[in-house]
């Protein structure tokens, strides 16, 4: 019964099928290669243009500062890209600040790549700063060797063709096997069964149908054969039936045993798989935790270091002679830097939540002042058509007991969320006293939140929808962290919202009031307020003015107040001041958004007039009312100056970053200290050998010798064993303080730091060591 392979029906059918499949597969492979070629050709430009976009801002700053050293570092960094063989930064006069190049790769397949993609491609982008895009600072040029991309394409094309051929070969083998089992094997089985049958033997049963072939040609062949054997099979039918029953019972028993065995084996396999999955999940969780800790540490250091320079320089500038507008602009820039620090702290706080390491303070603080400062800080994010107002209950205690930093985070996150999604109307923040503590309400007239998205917005890194993230931006951390902070304070956060109407967030916090001396303002006079009836300014003044003893009358924006007796006019429209001044000479208090300042000429023409910026704080309003009504001196708001130290303490600053050096030196000079500078730990040790100092400010991450090793070396010197050493580090993770203490440092100050924080630490440790 042996039939040659080439003569079998399965081989003949498989050969024809495979031929068609091979032709079709080859054609599809060539089409795939062509599509891949087009994608790779376009991908070269995308990748290099993306590299230019990433490098644009650093290159623009370099061209702006004409810094050849940083330019050389940047082009060397660009040269690390495998495809870049030449990079150049030139200034506005086409003079090269830095230029690097390297030879192109050589390969025997290069000719094919060059034919397909071209041998070289050149890219260039003009350099400019974001606030002056029309002013060209220079040019960043790249020369790209396309062989890096072409080599990848040739490999993929070769793999695609080989894969197509392999699939065809595999398909032929599969079809050959399938046709063998579906056609050749059943026929061979039937032929073999017929050849082994003896028609004269009475114990021959009917031929069985091959599985799946009962109704096809093979089944017909079996029927014909069985009819020929029917006469013989009938004579021994009873014995066959008995044997068949016995066989069936045995088969069922074997099936039962086999099924039970398979169940036990499957259960055992599932347990083994589950154990392996649990072990793998544990390993992955540990690896992810370690990777996250390393990432947070690196991110904290890399972000806090430049922020320290930014905030320090702005703080030093604010101490200089400035006019009111310059001081407010620099203050907003300084506060914006603080927002970046708070965003970084949000990320670290979430990590602390997950690790169970978040600790809350319980100290007295002025909650209303925290709310007003936060609103003033975020007012720069207010859209032109939006009015931001702080509505604070006059009966609120001056001081409450809690964690001011965490409460500020709650207010900032809720208010930032409202301002981000409100483009027209009002954003109001209410601060009310409750039986359990206080209630912070943030209400906006923004886009609202759809019902199906309300359950997602309190999850980490999640917003109401992909289109919301794309249109408005954001990390999705604010509301998640806010809810966790409220729960950590044993309060709760709830939401009321309607899509396209607005949202209201209620934060109930158990912050008990603290006893304090609370003076009641006692003003006299009649005030006219010109503003829209539904404005936030009207609601705020109606809440405060009667409480301070002033009679109050609200007039619509277009009313004429000249015939009404009054001591002061408050309005919120600069255009109406000229009209008002033409009809009356009453003092005017103008409330306007940031940026709408009146000029010095207008001040002289409209005098007596004062201008306040939104959102209106209670203290600023009270001082302006006292000045305008001539009822008592305004509070002294001048910046307190630092008195000279009782002795010229000598401070050793160990810092490698030039910007941080300038910031720290500027603060120390203003505090009246004598400063010695070391760029790394080894230099600090050499300076300490020849120059006595009273205290050391030690950066932790430095080249040559870091702050930890430097401190250990200092502590090994008996004469310096008690020298106060304060760590200055950009790493704000919870274990950094322990690491500094383990190295021998006395205290810890995280970057970015303020001058008053530095002064407090220096006073503390200099007093201890004296």
VOGU-3710 file (C-alpha; in Angstrom, 3 decimals, decimal comma):
1> xxxxxxxxxx> 0,000/0,000/0,000  3,004/2,384/-0,180  2,426/5,205/-2,703  5,205/7,545/-3,765  4,954/11,031/-2,271  4,699/12,805/-5,625  1,879/10,473/-6,661  -0,300/11,101/-3,623  -3,430/13,204/-3,993  -2,433/15,345/-1,010
11> xxxxxxxxxx> 0,891/16,276/-2,656  -0,755/17,166/-5,962  -3,372/19,377/-4,274  -0,791/21,045/-1,972  1,533/21,770/-4,899  -1,098/23,715/-6,804  -2,295/25,602/-3,687  1,231/26,513/-2,576  2,119/27,820/-6,023  -0,816/30,253/-5,926
21> xxxxxxxxxx> -0,067/31,220/-2,292  3,634/31,760/-3,073  2,867/34,126/-5,951  0,331/36,052/-3,877  2,619/36,173/-0,800  5,569/37,419/-2,855  3,454/40,184/-4,370  2,202/41,232/-0,932  5,773/41,200/0,436  6,927/43,566/-2,322
31> xxxxxxxxxx> 3,946/45,849/-1,614  4,822/45,846/2,105  8,455/46,677/1,281  7,314/49,578/-0,896  5,076/50,950/1,874  7,891/50,541/4,402  10,213/52,442/2,048  7,806/55,376/1,810  7,345/55,399/5,604  11,109/55,250/6,248
41> xxxxxxxxxx> 11,790/58,029/3,730  9,285/60,307/5,499  10,486/59,165/8,927  14,014/60,510/8,280  12,707/64,063/8,005  10,377/63,649/10,991  13,082/62,317/13,282  15,638/64,975/12,370  13,040/67,760/12,560  12,051/66,455/16,008
51> xxxxxxxxxx> 15,716/66,552/17,024  15,913/70,165/15,774  12,754/71,083/17,720  14,162/69,604/20,944  17,492/71,393/20,470  15,962/74,735/19,398  15,476/76,376/22,808  18,936/75,413/24,223  20,552/76,505/20,942  18,633/79,797/20,965
61> xxxxxxxxxx> 19,792/80,549/24,515  23,360/79,671/23,490  23,186/81,946/20,429  21,621/84,654/22,520  24,440/84,436/25,125  27,109/83,695/22,434  28,388/80,884/24,665  30,885/78,881/22,579  31,508/76,349/25,342  27,837/75,445/25,741
71> xxxxxxxxxx> 27,491/75,513/21,958  30,289/72,941/21,686  28,581/70,726/24,277  25,258/70,971/22,417  26,675/70,064/18,997  28,647/67,208/20,558  25,349/65,994/22,060  23,683/66,223/18,651  26,572/64,259/17,150  25,660/61,350/19,448
81> xxxxxxxxxx> 22,662/60,752/17,211  23,765/57,907/14,881  22,468/59,688/11,790  24,065/63,104/12,412  27,592/63,435/10,890  27,904/67,226/11,144  26,357/69,804/13,487  26,944/73,537/13,582  25,626/76,513/15,566  26,225/79,957/14,082
91> xxxxxxxxxx> 25,278/83,383/15,368  23,293/86,101/13,609  26,410/87,128/11,638  26,813/83,587/10,255  29,919/83,105/12,401  30,152/79,536/13,686  30,000/79,260/17,488  30,682/75,521/17,340  31,032/72,945/14,584  31,670/69,194/14,832
101> xxxxxxxxxx> 31,639/66,434/12,220  32,600/62,820/11,669  32,991/60,568/8,637  30,028/58,689/7,246  29,703/54,945/7,777  31,054/52,636/5,082  29,358/49,408/4,012  29,096/47,231/0,958  25,335/47,814/0,991  25,697/51,598/1,084
111> xxxxxxxxxx> 25,227/52,017/-2,648  21,700/50,556/-2,406  20,813/52,823/0,541  22,200/55,918/-1,205  20,226/55,073/-4,352  16,981/54,777/-2,353  17,332/57,630/0,165  20,139/59,802/-1,156  23,632/59,998/0,308  23,161/63,118/2,469
121> xxxxxxxxxx> 20,381/65,330/3,763  20,809/68,809/5,162  18,632/70,464/7,778  18,733/73,964/9,260  16,518/75,972/11,577  16,723/79,668/12,516  17,218/80,407/16,212  15,075/82,858/18,146  13,657/83,325/21,609  9,962/82,747/22,212
131> xxxxxxxxxx> 9,153/86,354/23,121  10,839/87,711/19,950  10,378/85,183/17,121  11,089/87,825/14,449  14,594/88,514/15,760  17,010/85,910/14,359  19,774/84,931/16,770  21,579/82,497/14,489  21,109/79,148/12,870  21,372/75,478/13,875
141> xxxxxxxxxx> 22,490/73,252/10,951  22,659/69,449/10,726  24,027/67,148/8,045  22,517/63,668/8,152  23,890/60,402/6,784  20,850/58,510/5,511  22,648/55,150/5,632  21,634/54,691/9,294  17,984/54,722/8,243  18,637/52,971/4,920
151> xxxxxxxxxx> 20,440/50,117/6,673  17,416/49,595/8,939  15,125/49,622/5,909  17,271/47,093/3,984  17,251/44,767/6,953  13,493/44,988/7,318  12,990/44,512/3,575  15,230/41,449/3,588  13,402/40,103/6,622  10,039/40,747/4,947
161> xxxxxxxxxx> 11,019/38,835/1,796  12,561/35,974/3,750  9,491/35,854/5,963  7,217/35,735/2,935  9,196/32,861/1,423  9,219/31,079/4,781  5,467/31,509/5,113  4,955/29,991/1,670  7,224/27,073/2,560  5,474/26,611/5,870
171> xxxxxxxxxx> 2,096/26,823/4,158  3,111/24,072/1,708  4,130/21,818/4,565  0,924/22,557/6,490  -1,246/21,896/3,420  0,686/18,731/2,653  0,053/17,452/6,163  -3,585/18,564/6,116  -4,303/16,885/2,774  -2,523/13,791/3,972
181> xxxxxxxxxx> -4,679/13,527/7,097  -7,873/14,642/5,353  -7,603/12,598/2,159  -4,680/10,225/1,757  -4,680/8,717/5,244  -8,461/7,949/5,348  -8,301/6,339/1,904  -5,226/4,345/2,865  -6,977/3,243/6,047  -10,066/2,107/4,133
191> xxxxxxxxxx> -7,968/0,281/1,524  -5,903/-1,405/4,212  -9,060/-2,438/6,090  -10,598/-3,908/2,960  -7,404/-5,776/2,077  -7,212/-7,292/5,544  -10,805/-8,487/5,533  -11,710/-12,086/4,812  -15,300/-12,211/3,532  -15,558/-15,783/4,682
201> xxxxxxxxxx> -14,787/-14,969/8,270  -17,984/-14,539/10,303  -16,469/-12,128/12,889  -15,795/-9,186/10,568  -17,730/-6,023/11,540  -18,700/-3,233/9,216  -16,021/-0,845/8,106  -16,055/2,354/10,206  -16,324/5,736/8,568  -13,147/7,741/8,840
211> xxxxxxxxxx> -13,786/10,698/11,125  -15,395/13,559/9,200  -15,897/11,531/5,975  -19,262/9,919/6,500  -21,058/11,889/3,807  -18,321/12,372/1,235  -16,810/10,039/-1,366  -14,877/8,080/1,240  -18,101/7,534/3,160  -19,811/6,229/-0,013
221> xxxxxxxxxx> -16,900/3,822/-0,526  -17,321/2,541/3,034  -21,104/2,090/2,494  -20,557/0,041/-0,621  -18,018/-2,137/1,145  -20,293/-2,659/4,145  -23,168/-3,746/1,935  -20,933/-6,445/0,512  -20,178/-7,692/4,009  -23,725/-7,393/5,399
231> xxxxxxxxxx> -24,694/-11,014/4,796  -21,732/-12,279/6,768  -22,048/-9,648/9,535  -25,702/-10,515/10,258  -24,824/-14,041/11,349  -22,650/-12,923/14,215  -24,572/-9,696/15,090  -25,467/-10,755/18,640  -21,879/-11,536/19,593  -20,738/-8,293/18,038
241> xxxxxxxxxx> -23,346/-6,393/20,049  -22,170/-7,970/23,313  -18,581/-7,209/22,476  -19,554/-3,704/21,484  -21,305/-3,083/24,855  -18,316/-4,363/26,766  -16,013/-2,241/24,680  -18,215/0,789/25,286  -18,191/0,276/29,046  -14,418/-0,043/29,046
251> xxxxxxxxxx> -14,089/3,024/26,889  -16,354/5,084/29,171  -14,390/3,942/32,206  -11,118/4,858/30,522  -12,582/8,207/29,480  -13,671/8,899/33,057  -10,240/8,018/34,401  -8,553/10,041/31,664  -10,830/13,029/32,234  -10,212/12,973/35,983
261> xxxxxxxxxx> -6,471/12,703/35,397  -6,545/15,612/32,973  -8,500/17,716/35,480  -5,928/17,051/38,199  -3,087/17,848/35,813  -4,801/21,045/34,666  -5,379/22,136/38,270  -1,753/21,444/39,122  -0,586/23,383/36,042  -2,787/26,344/36,939
271> xxxxxxxxxx> -1,347/26,412/40,445  2,184/26,349/39,068  1,378/29,112/36,587  -0,245/31,203/39,326  2,810/30,815/41,542  5,101/31,845/38,717  2,882/34,828/37,902  2,844/35,911/41,558  6,628/35,689/41,765  6,982/37,619/38,516
281> xxxxxxxxxx> 4,481/40,248/39,668  6,395/40,661/42,924  9,687/41,057/41,064  8,160/43,585/38,663  6,622/45,564/41,545  9,960/45,730/43,354  11,742/46,782/40,154  9,105/49,431/39,440  9,351/50,801/42,975  13,134/51,038/42,710
291> xxxxxxxxxx> 12,917/52,630/39,274  10,302/55,120/40,473  12,412/56,097/43,473  15,437/56,628/41,235  13,355/58,629/38,772  11,867/60,842/41,480  15,294/61,473/42,963  16,794/62,419/39,596  13,783/64,507/38,606  13,782/66,353/41,923
301> xxxxxxxxxx> 17,489/67,174/41,622  17,442/68,168/37,956  14,395/70,435/38,300  15,169/71,987/41,660  18,715/73,014/40,661  17,656/75,495/37,900  14,598/76,548/39,920  16,897/77,507/42,773  18,779/79,813/40,411  15,582/81,244/38,949
311> xxxxxxxxxx> 13,832/81,936/42,257  17,024/83,143/43,910  17,784/85,678/41,190  14,192/86,928/41,188  14,248/87,260/44,983  17,498/89,249/44,779  15,996/91,483/42,068  12,919/92,141/44,218  15,190/93,516/46,946  16,476/96,217/44,555
321> xxxxxxxxxx> 14,938/99,575/43,588  11,842/98,908/41,427  8,697/100,768/40,516  5,313/99,237/41,404  4,714/97,678/37,983  8,194/96,151/37,823  7,858/94,823/41,348  4,486/93,234/40,559  5,818/91,693/37,347  8,877/90,231/39,103
331> xxxxxxxxxx> 6,664/89,058/41,977  4,433/87,182/39,538  7,504/85,632/37,883  8,820/84,645/41,333  5,431/83,195/42,305  5,254/81,317/38,979  8,513/79,631/39,885  6,917/78,661/43,167  4,085/77,042/41,177  6,666/74,858/39,437
341> xxxxxxxxxx> 8,050/73,858/42,821  4,529/73,027/43,988  3,943/70,857/40,893  7,143/68,989/41,668  5,995/68,659/45,271  2,629/67,272/44,046  4,417/64,430/42,297  6,594/63,745/45,337  3,562/63,939/47,627  1,745/61,281/45,603
351> xxxxxxxxxx> 4,786/59,076/46,035  4,709/59,758/49,779  1,004/58,881/49,878  1,693/55,525/48,250  4,586/54,863/50,641  2,570/56,028/53,673  5,193/58,676/54,494  3,156/61,897/54,234  3,186/63,873/57,492  0,865/66,796/58,268
361> xxxxxxxxxx> 1,772/69,817/60,398  -0,556/71,304/62,992  0,338/74,970/63,470  -1,696/78,212/63,638  -1,878/80,121/60,337  -3,975/82,761/58,573  -6,221/80,764/56,234  -7,777/83,828/54,570  -4,319/85,195/53,766  -3,316/81,829/52,255
371> xxxxxxxxxx> -6,409/81,885/50,008  -5,837/85,498/48,890  -2,115/84,953/48,210  -2,874/81,842/46,168  -5,589/83,622/44,180  -3,249/86,557/43,503  -0,547/84,159/42,350  -2,890/82,343/39,973  -4,519/85,521/38,650  -2,004/85,571/35,787
381> xxxxxxxxxx> -3,729/82,435/34,439  -7,116/84,169/34,263  -8,576/84,467/30,765  -9,412/88,047/29,607  -13,152/87,489/29,913  -13,042/85,921/33,394  -13,428/87,700/36,749  -11,623/86,090/39,720  -12,976/87,007/43,165  -12,189/85,984/46,771
391> xxxxxxxxxx> -15,345/86,023/48,926  -14,211/85,527/52,532  -16,586/85,393/55,484  -15,773/88,394/57,728  -16,576/86,219/60,767  -13,825/83,745/59,878  -11,199/83,417/62,667  -7,888/85,148/62,026  -5,979/81,934/62,737  -6,835/78,256/62,293
401> xxxxxxxxxx> -4,887/75,166/63,317  -3,604/72,934/60,517  -0,987/72,469/57,801  -0,764/75,718/55,770  1,355/74,126/53,027  -1,176/71,354/52,353  -4,144/73,720/52,566  -2,403/75,973/50,039  -2,028/72,935/47,752  -5,760/72,229/48,001
411> xxxxxxxxxx> -6,703/75,838/47,217  -4,148/76,098/44,401  -5,247/72,855/42,732  -8,971/73,670/42,889  -8,468/77,252/41,722  -6,041/76,279/38,934  -8,539/73,676/37,721  -11,359/76,253/37,630  -9,278/78,902/35,817  -8,003/76,388/33,268
421> xxxxxxxxxx> -11,483/75,357/32,121  -13,183/78,789/32,319  -12,891/81,084/29,328  -15,787/83,473/30,059  -17,700/84,524/33,147  -16,594/84,195/36,776  -14,439/82,095/39,072  -15,285/82,660/42,747  -13,573/81,180/45,771  -15,598/81,251/48,986
431> xxxxxxxxxx> -14,172/80,767/52,468  -16,830/80,118/55,115  -16,849/79,047/58,748  -18,663/75,794/59,626  -19,362/73,926/62,850  -16,648/71,385/62,076  -14,078/73,875/60,750  -14,048/75,658/57,411  -15,498/75,138/53,958  -13,621/76,169/50,806
441> xxxxxxxxxx> -15,869/76,537/47,765  -14,541/77,092/44,240  -17,311/77,879/41,730  -16,753/78,536/38,026  -18,795/79,134/34,868  -16,568/76,887/32,754  -17,193/73,875/30,578  -18,497/71,629/33,346  -17,975/67,878/33,538  -20,017/65,203/31,776
451> xxxxxxxxxx> -21,782/62,709/34,057  -19,869/59,715/32,715  -16,515/61,463/33,331  -17,134/62,581/36,937  -15,954/59,275/38,404  -12,622/59,470/36,538  -11,388/62,977/37,298  -10,178/62,079/40,806  -7,928/59,314/39,463  -4,212/59,955/38,983
461> xxxxxxxxxx> -3,038/61,127/35,542  -6,674/61,096/34,351  -8,867/63,880/32,993  -12,439/63,997/31,751  -11,423/62,978/28,219  -8,642/62,880/25,659  -9,959/66,018/23,971  -9,843/67,874/27,310  -6,172/66,954/27,778  -5,366/67,952/24,207
471> xxxxxxxxxx> -7,178/71,313/24,383  -6,431/72,452/27,936  -3,308/70,471/28,900  -2,474/69,423/32,450  -1,083/66,353/34,201  -4,235/64,989/35,831  -2,541/65,100/39,264  -4,267/68,085/40,889  -7,708/66,710/41,768  -6,326/63,272/42,693
481> xxxxxxxxxx> -3,862/64,850/45,126  -6,496/67,285/46,425  -8,891/64,475/47,336  -6,104/62,548/49,092  -5,034/65,658/51,031  -8,627/66,300/52,148  -8,978/62,703/53,295  -5,591/62,867/55,089  -6,916/65,897/57,037  -10,108/63,913/57,863
491> xxxxxxxxxx> -12,123/66,155/55,569  -13,830/65,430/52,289  -14,123/66,834/48,761  -17,300/66,765/46,698  -18,363/68,059/43,307  -21,495/69,589/41,796  -21,348/70,191/38,059  -23,423/70,600/34,930  -21,942/70,284/31,488  -21,567/73,638/29,642
501> xxxxxxxxxx> -22,794/75,499/32,771  -19,999/75,194/35,312  -18,640/73,290/38,302  -18,513/73,787/42,061  -16,024/72,006/44,341  -16,654/71,860/48,099  -13,690/71,120/50,385  -14,758/70,677/54,019  -11,721/70,698/56,332  -11,750/70,279/60,136
511> xxxxxxxxxx> -9,482/73,276/60,875  -10,362/74,587/64,377  -10,119/78,330/65,016  -7,376/79,647/67,311  -7,629/82,531/69,808  -6,091/85,720/68,407  -6,307/89,478/68,727  -8,760/90,607/66,049  -9,137/94,329/65,506  -12,338/95,572/63,924
521> xxxxxxxxxx> -11,833/98,242/61,180  -13,984/101,279/61,936  -14,310/103,387/58,790  -16,788/106,188/58,151  -18,276/107,376/54,902  -20,552/106,591/51,990  -19,220/104,601/49,028  -20,692/104,368/45,519  -19,854/101,217/43,580  -20,152/101,265/39,773
531> xxxxxxxxxx> -20,046/97,716/38,408  -22,295/95,131/36,755  -24,938/93,799/39,125  -23,805/90,166/38,815  -20,087/90,914/39,109  -17,818/89,355/41,728  -16,602/92,823/42,779  -20,148/93,815/43,762  -20,569/90,694/45,865  -17,184/91,177/47,562
541> xxxxxxxxxx> -17,758/94,836/48,415  -21,294/94,141/49,648  -19,743/91,575/51,997  -16,888/93,739/53,335  -17,845/97,426/53,294  -20,791/97,266/55,747  -18,677/95,073/58,058  -16,021/97,809/58,123  -18,577/100,507/58,974  -19,083/102,076/55,533
551> xxxxxxxxxx> -22,470/102,732/53,986  -22,653/101,175/50,583  -24,697/101,850/47,445  -24,405/99,895/44,233  -25,127/101,559/40,878  -25,230/99,860/37,457  -22,181/100,472/35,276  -23,795/103,173/33,092  -25,250/105,270/35,981  -24,324/108,891/36,660
561> xxxxxxxxxx> -23,103/109,277/40,291  -22,499/113,048/40,105  -25,806/113,957/41,786  -25,458/111,454/44,653  -23,702/112,382/47,913  -20,696/110,162/48,505  -17,146/110,142/49,875  -15,620/107,651/47,420  -16,371/105,991/44,073  -15,256/102,459/43,327
571> xxxxxxxxxx> -15,454/101,309/39,704  -14,025/98,518/37,588  -13,957/100,186/34,135  -10,960/102,323/33,144  -12,979/103,846/30,283  -15,443/105,395/32,786  -12,772/107,223/34,825  -12,429/110,022/32,267  -16,205/110,484/32,208  -16,450/110,424/36,022
581> xxxxxxxxxx> -13,661/112,941/36,483  -15,437/115,354/34,104  -18,532/115,473/36,346  -17,173/115,094/39,910  -13,960/115,385/41,925  -14,569/112,573/44,414  -11,690/110,156/45,105  -11,829/107,192/42,746  -10,695/103,637/43,517  -10,174/101,750/40,228
591> xxxxxxxxxx> -10,198/97,926/40,378  -8,837/96,261/37,215  -7,145/93,092/36,074  -3,371/92,723/35,989  -1,780/94,501/33,000  -4,364/97,296/32,761  -2,261/99,839/34,647  -2,928/103,542/34,305  0,024/105,675/33,273  1,657/108,359/35,414
601> xxxxxxxxxx> 0,069/111,043/33,201  -3,362/109,497/33,786  -2,713/109,410/37,531  -2,035/113,151/37,498  -5,049/113,884/35,287  -7,497/111,715/37,244  -6,185/112,547/40,738  -7,265/111,793/43,399  -7,275/108,161/42,175  -5,872/104,799/43,295
611> xxxxxxxxxx> -5,711/101,552/41,373  -5,923/97,992/42,753  -5,477/94,746/40,825  -7,836/91,788/40,797  -8,338/89,604/42,720  -8,905/92,182/45,402  -7,359/91,293/48,780  -8,907/92,521/52,041  -5,707/94,166/53,298  -5,031/96,022/50,044
621> xxxxxxxxxx> -8,657/97,201/49,899  -8,619/98,322/53,542  -5,385/100,285/53,097  -6,658/101,931/49,889  -9,933/102,913/51,614  -8,061/104,470/54,515  -5,828/106,461/52,173  -8,691/107,570/49,927  -10,966/108,517/52,862  -8,094/110,040/54,890
631> xxxxxxxxxx> -8,934/107,946/57,962  -5,677/106,775/59,513  -2,297/105,753/58,088  -1,991/102,720/55,831  -0,267/99,660/57,201  3,427/99,530/56,677  3,896/97,141/53,791  7,497/97,878/53,064  9,762/94,910/52,811  11,594/94,337/56,076
641> xxxxxxxxxx> 15,298/94,793/55,729  17,923/92,610/57,288  19,910/94,150/60,080  23,646/93,731/59,989  24,949/90,820/61,954  26,415/91,365/65,392  29,645/89,876/64,035  30,975/89,242/60,537  30,521/85,471/60,418  32,640/83,616/57,871
651> xxxxxxxxxx> 30,642/81,279/55,634  32,201/78,687/53,331  29,951/78,034/50,318  30,753/74,717/48,581  28,806/74,732/45,284  29,727/73,716/41,723  26,802/75,312/39,847  27,637/78,929/38,809  24,008/80,080/38,960  23,510/78,620/42,417
661> xxxxxxxxxx> 26,779/80,273/43,467  25,445/83,679/42,388  22,139/83,117/44,190  23,694/81,978/47,466  26,386/84,695/47,368  23,767/87,376/46,708  21,663/86,228/49,674  24,706/85,947/51,974  25,952/89,418/50,993  22,553/90,914/51,829
671> xxxxxxxxxx> 22,612/89,067/55,159  26,011/90,624/55,950  28,245/87,535/55,945  31,854/87,141/54,819  31,887/84,533/52,026  34,483/81,998/50,906  33,753/79,929/47,791  34,800/76,373/46,835  33,755/74,708/43,567  33,992/71,117/44,867
681> xxxxxxxxxx> 34,802/69,124/47,974  38,564/68,802/47,417  38,869/72,569/47,036  36,841/73,050/50,231  39,230/70,801/52,204  42,222/72,772/50,938  40,582/76,091/51,875  39,711/74,846/55,390  43,381/73,998/55,977  44,431/77,648/55,566
691> xxxxxxxxxx> 41,290/79,658/56,398  39,108/79,341/59,539  35,347/79,578/58,933  32,293/79,630/61,211  29,866/77,548/59,133  29,760/75,536/55,879  26,976/75,460/53,266  27,571/72,153/51,445  26,090/71,102/48,099  25,641/67,324/47,956
701> xxxxxxxxxx> 26,164/66,510/44,259  29,496/67,856/42,942  32,298/66,626/40,685  35,693/65,407/41,972  34,391/65,009/45,556  30,707/65,192/46,508  29,278/66,755/49,648  28,834/63,476/51,541  32,481/62,405/51,208  33,678/65,967/51,886
711> xxxxxxxxxx> 31,687/66,047/55,137  33,115/62,680/56,217  36,649/64,011/55,552  35,932/67,158/57,601  34,587/65,128/60,529  37,795/63,071/60,577  39,732/66,290/61,391  39,581/66,862/65,179  39,749/70,660/64,858  36,713/70,677/62,552
721> xxxxxxxxxx> 34,644/68,012/64,309  32,126/70,569/65,647  32,044/72,852/62,594  28,355/73,376/61,618  27,660/71,970/58,117  24,312/72,626/56,408  23,398/70,535/53,352  22,107/72,370/50,266  20,521/69,765/48,002  18,041/69,601/45,157
731> xxxxxxxxxx> 16,949/66,123/46,251  13,731/66,491/48,261  12,933/62,817/48,850  12,256/61,627/52,375  15,483/59,642/52,759  17,781/62,547/51,779  17,789/64,065/55,270  18,831/60,735/56,805  21,565/60,358/54,205  22,936/63,837/55,021
741> xxxxxxxxxx> 22,854/63,153/58,747  24,594/59,824/58,237  27,424/61,645/56,426  27,849/64,013/59,407  25,918/67,128/58,306  24,075/69,097/60,982  21,054/70,302/59,033  19,354/70,216/55,647  17,922/72,882/53,301  16,193/71,821/50,084
751> xxxxxxxxxx> 16,549/73,842/46,894  15,020/76,170/45,926  15,204/78,024/49,245  14,300/81,558/50,305  16,575/84,095/51,925  14,610/84,060/55,176  14,902/80,257/55,371  18,666/80,485/54,878  18,946/83,305/57,411  16,996/81,341/60,028
761> xxxxxxxxxx> 19,240/78,299/59,681  22,424/80,377/59,800  21,238/82,242/62,911  20,327/78,974/64,606  23,658/77,195/64,005  25,889/80,246/64,460  24,212/80,899/67,816  24,723/77,226/68,749  28,409/77,247/67,822  29,240/80,584/69,448
//
